[in-house]
Amino acid sequence: MGCAGNALIETPNIDRLAARGVRYTNAWCQSPICQPSRAALITSRYPSEIGVLRNFGPDMNAEWPTFMKQLQAAGYATANIGKTHYYAKGLVEAGGSVDMRDMEPQVAKFGFDHVVEEFDRYVHAMDGVTTPYTEYLKGEGVFEIYRDQIRSIWRLTEQHWDGVTSPLTKEQDLTSFLTREAQSWIGAQSPDQPFFLQLSYVQPHVPLMGDPEWAAYYSGVDIPRGSQADKFENEPVWADYLSWCGHHAQSHRLSDDYVLRGARQYYAMISLIDECVGRIVSQVDALGQLDNTMIVYSSDHGEMLGDHGLMAKFNFYRSSVQVPLIIMPPGGCSARTSEALVELVDIGPTLIEAAGAEPLQNTQGQSILNHTNGRDYLFSEIQKQSRRDVAPTFRAARDQRYRCTIETTTNTICELFDLQRDPEETQNLIHDAEHRDTMDQFRERIAAKVT
């Protein structure tokens, strides 16, 4: 984001949210992967508590208490438009014909009165799968060229991380489609009833495919690549895991030019999201509700985008585990940047407090509304994607100075970084006797979170 110091990217509308709100510079997701992170967001509980540590594991439980249900109970109309990833197993195993619109009632049980569900752009090219967006593209007469483009850069193939330009116009892009769906729902709301909308854009996400207008804008931009200086010796369990991450990222293909082509498309996707955020905010303003509306901008995880020789997420480097978080209160406030340590599980309690709803019980989240001190340390966890019953489980914590990763089935310390002296996380200190006490402290902190 421009407001976060990126001088190359165009995000004027998101920047305006930051100019009228609080931008948190140290926000973590609870798992650097989609489904566990989203489960934590809606329940304000950690992934291990609710048994969701992987993608494509058991579907999430619609009986869980969620912050959306608390808002419903307080009289709010609620909607989700875009990705939820509350289920996955059923989609993958269903086979034959799958109409994702039939799954919307199941998603609604998590606390939504209205649902427009889009999983990702790969499902659009799967035989037999129908979504609201595929039906829209068929009506536009462009579904086949879009499907063929997605298939040409299919996930886990050699072309997985290719940066390409979409054959669709900007207004036909999935981000624009979801924005129109959101605007339609907002426009239909009664001024006498409060509402909550979760507008969850699928992008920016692989495939790295931006719309033609924004892709052209970034076509000549030289986007610098992040740190590559990982020369330290890793513990075997972590070395094996990073090898898996590298295989998924196809690290052998990640030349500077190759990463740059993908980064340009990634920036293009972000700028279209920014443009669409502007449309939503302008609509709420035109309805006379901007002084009565809290806006939260965040994400379920980050993207490595070539940093440390990796793509995707799955790890606790800053590019993967740190997420943007901007909160603009009703009517706005003086711009403030906060270094407080906050987590994604804190968003639900914050919205609940702002709405005057009943709080969730027995959760890890805490409202950050009018509470500026933040946490003593942050926590995140992930389990290796594996068919084995017992797979390595990695957990990380950070305070204002250090970040530490532990594989908790063997109690192996895998990483320790001094974020003040080494913000790019290039010097792993686990073999440095000087930091043994620090590692012991983190071992205790992480153990306290999982027992």
N, C-alpha and C positions, 0 to 999 in steps of 0.2 A: 504494500500500500504506500501511496505517496506520504500519507501522514506518519508512516513508520520509518520514513527516511529514504525510500526508494525514489530516486530522481528520474528514473527511466519509465516508470509505469504510469498510466493515466487512470487515476481513481478519484476524480474530483468529488463525486457524490458520497462515497464512503469517507473521504477526507472531511466533508462537511459534517457528517455525523460525529466524527472525532472532534471537530471544532466546536461542537455544541454538546459534548459529552465527555466521558472518561474513557481513555484508551489504556488498557492493561498490557504491559510489556512482558509480563511473566505469567502467562496463562497456559496451563497444560491440559491436554485431553487425558482421560483415564486409561486409554489404550490406543496406541497409534495404528489403528485399523478400524474399518467402518462399523461393523455390527456391535462389537463390544463397547465402542465409544458411544454409539447412539443409545445403547441400552443404559449406560451409565448416565447419559444426559437426561433421559426422561424419568428415571427412577431416583436419581441422586444417590445411587449406591454403586460400589465398585464392581467391576466385571466378575471378579472371583466370588463375590457375595451372591450373585444371581446366576452363576454358572455359565456365563457367556464370555469366553476367552478367545474364541476364534470366529472367523467368517465361515459361513456355510456349516455351522454346527446346528444344534437344536433350535427350532424357531423360538422367538421370544414369547413370554407368557402374557397374554392379554389381561390376566387377572392381577398382574402387578399393580400396586399403587403407582401412579404417575402424576407429575405436576399438572398435566393437562386435565386429568380427572378432577383435581382439586379446583382448577379454574372453572370447569363445568359446574361443579357443585356450588360455586360462588356466583353462578348466573351468567357465565361467559359463553358466547357462541364460539366454537373452536373449529379450526380447519388445519389440515396438512395438505400442502400442494408441493409435489416433488418427492424426492427420495426419503424413505423411512428406513429400509433394510431391517424391519422388525421380523421379517421372515426371509428365508433364503433356501432352506433345505427343500421345501415343497416345490419351489420354482425349479430348482436344478433337477429334482428327481421325477417331476411330473411327466415329462415326455409328451409326445403328441401335441395337441392343441392346448394352449394356455392363454386365457384372456385375463390380463392382470386387473382389469376392471372388476372381475368377479372376486378379487381379493380385497377390495376396498372395504367391505363390511367388517372383515377381520381386522384391518388396520384401525377402523373406527372404534373398535372396542378398547383401544389404548387411551381413548379420551378425545376423539374427534367427532364433531357433528357432520363434517364434510371432508371428503378425501379425493384427491387426484394423485394417483400413485405412479411414479416413474422410478424404476430400479437403477438402471444405468443404460448407457448407449449400446452396449454389447447385446442386450436382450432384444433390441430392435432388429438385429440381423439374425436372430435365431429362428429357424423354421418353426412355424406353428405358434409363435408368441405374438399376441396382440396387446397393445397399450393405447392409452388415449393419444399419445404422440404419433404412433405408427398410423393410426387412423387419420389423424390430421395430415400427415405427409402423403398418404394415399389420395386424400382429397385435393392436395396441391399438385399431384402428379409427379412427385419427386422421390417417392419412397424407394424405388429400385436403385437410383443412382446413389442415394444415401446408404442403403443397405450394402451395396457393392463396395463403397468406400470403407465402411466399417470392417467388412470381411477382409479387405486388403491389408489391414493393419491389426489383425485379430490378436487377442490377448495370448500371451505365452508363445507366440511365434517369433521369428527373427525380426518381424516388422512391428512388434508390440510397442516400442517406444519411438517409432518414426513420427516426426512432426510433419503434418500435412494440413492443407487448407480445405475446409469443408466445401462440398459442391452446392450447398444450400445458401440462400441469402441470409443476411443477418436476421431478418424478421421471421424466417423459417427455422432458425436455430432453436434447439430445445430450451435454452435459457429464455429466449423471447416468448416461446410458447407457454412456459410455466408462469412467466410474468403476466401474460394476458389472462391466464386462468386465475391468478391471484387478484388481479384488478377486477375481474368479473365478480369474484366472491366478495371482495371489499365493497364494491359498488352496490351489492344487494343487501348489505347489512343494515339493520334498523338503527337509527341514531339513538334509540332508547335502550339498546342492549350493548354492553361492552363485548368486545371480541378479542380473540387471540388467534393469530395466524402464524403457523410455522411454514415459511417459504424456504424449502430445502433444495437448492439448486444441485443438480447432478455434477455440473462442472464447477471448477476446473479439475479434471480427472482424466486419466487415460480413457479413450484414445486422445492423444495430444492433437486436437483438431479444432482450430478457431474458425470463426466466420470470416468470409472474404474481406470485409472492410477493415476489421481490426487486425487481421493477419497481414494485410497490405501495410497498415500503419507501422507494424513492428518489423517488417521484412528487412529493413536495413539497420535495425538497432543492435548494437553490440552489447549483449547482456553478459556481465562477468560471471564466471563460474565460481562456486564456492570452494572451500578448502579441499585439497586432495592429499594432504600430508599425513597419511595414516601409516606409519612405519614401525609401530610398536609391536611387541610380542603379546598375543592374546592367549588367555586360558583356552584349553582345547574345546570346552563346551561352547564358548563364545565364538571362537574361531570357526567352529562348525556351523554355528548359526549365521554368522556373517557370510560364510561361503554360500549358504542357502539364499540369503538376501541378494548376494551378488549374482547367483544363477538366475533368480527371478528378475533382477534388473538388467540381465545380459551385459554385465560390466565390460566384457570384451569388446563391445560395440561402442562404448561411451567415449568416443573422441570428443575434443572440445567442439568441433564443428557439428557433430551429431547432436550433442546436448544443446548447443545453441539453437539449432532448428526446432527442437522440441520446446525450448524455453520461450521462443517467440510465439509459438502457438499457445503455450500456457498463459503468457501475458495477455494474448488476445482474448482468451476465454475469461480472464479476470476483468478486463476492461468492459466486456459486454455485460458481465454481472453488475459491474459498477453502474453502467448506463441504465440497466433495468432497476437497480436499487433507487436511482434517481426518479424513475417513473413512479415507483410505488410511493416514495416519500412525497412527490408532487401531488399524487392523487389524494393521499391522506390530508395534506395541507389544503387542497381545494375543497375537501369535504368539511373543513373547519375543525378537524380532529387532531392536528399535529400537536397542539398544546395539551392534549388529553391522552397522548399515546407514548408509551415507552418503546424504543427500538433497540434491539440487541443484534449485533452482527458478530458471528463467530463461525467456527468450522469443526468438523469431527476429528480431523487430524491434518498434518501438513503434507509436504511432498519434498523428497530429497532432491530431485531435479539435477542429478549429477554430483551433488555434494558428497564427499567421502567416497566417490566412485560408485554411488548407488542411485537407483531410482525408486519410486514408490515410497513406502513408509516402513513399518514393521520394527523400528528401532527407536532409541531414545536420544538420538542426535536432535539438536534444536530444530532442524528443518522438518523433522518428522513429528515430534511430540508437542512442540509449541504451536499454539493456535492463536489467531487474531481474536481479540475480544474488545468490542466497543459497546458501551451502554450510553445511549442518549435518553435522559429522563424526559418526561412530558414537559414541553416548553423549552427544553434545552437547558444548558448551564454553561458556565465559563469552562473553556477547554482545560482539561487536566490530563496529564500522563501519570499513571500510577505504576510503580515497580512492585506493588504488593503481590505476593504469591497467591494465585487464585486457580481454581480448577473448574473443569467443565461441569462437574456435579453441582457447582454453586449457582448455575444459571436458574435452575428450577426454583430453589428456595428464594432467589432474588425476585423472580416474577411473581411467586406466590405472595411474598410480602408486599410488593407493589400493588397487587390486586386486592389485598385484604382477605385472601382466602385462607382456609385452614391449612397449617403446615403439614408436610409429609412427616411420618414418624419413623424413627430408627434408620436414619439416612446418614450418609457421609457429607452431604452438602451443607453449606451454610450461606445465608444471604449476605451479599456484599453491599446491599443497599444501606447507606449511611454507616457502614462499617469499613474503615479504610486500612486497617492494620494487616489484613490478609492472614495467611497461614504461616506457621513456622517452617513447613517444608511441603513439597508437592510429591504426589505419588502417581505412578502409572505402571501398567503390567500388560504382558502379552505372552501367549503360549505359542510355541512353534506349530505352524500348520502341518499336521502329521496325522497319518492314519493309525498310529500307535496309540494304545490306551494311555500310556504314560509318556508324555512329551516334555521336553525342557520348558520350564516356565520362568520367564525373566521379569524381574520387577525393579523399578528404578525410583529413586527419590532425589530431590534436589532442595537445597536451601538457597540463601542469597549468594553463597560462594561456591559450593561444590555440587556436583552431580555424581551419583553412584548407581551402578547396575549390579544386581545379584541374580544368579540362577538359583532359585530357592529349593529345588528338589535335591540339589547337592550342596547348597549353601556356599556356592563359589562366587567370590567377588570378581566381576568381569571388567568393570570400568570405574575409574574415578578421575574426574576432571576438575581442575580449578578454574571456574568460570570467570573469575576476575583476571587472572593472569593469562588464561588460555580460552578466550571466548569462542574460538573456532573449534574447540574440542579436538586438538591434535596431539596432546601429550597425556597418554594414559598413565596414571600414577600408582597403579595397583602394586607395582614391585618396589615402590619407594617406601622404605621403612619409616621415614619421617611422617608419613600420613597414616600409619597403622591405627592410631587412635581415632582418626576421622572415619576410617573404614569401619571400625567397630561400632561407632555411633550410628552410622547408616545401617549397619546390620541390625541393630536394635530397632531402629525406626521402621525398617521394612518388615521385620518380624512382627511388630506391633500391629501392622495393618492387615496381616493375613492370618492371625490367630484369634 
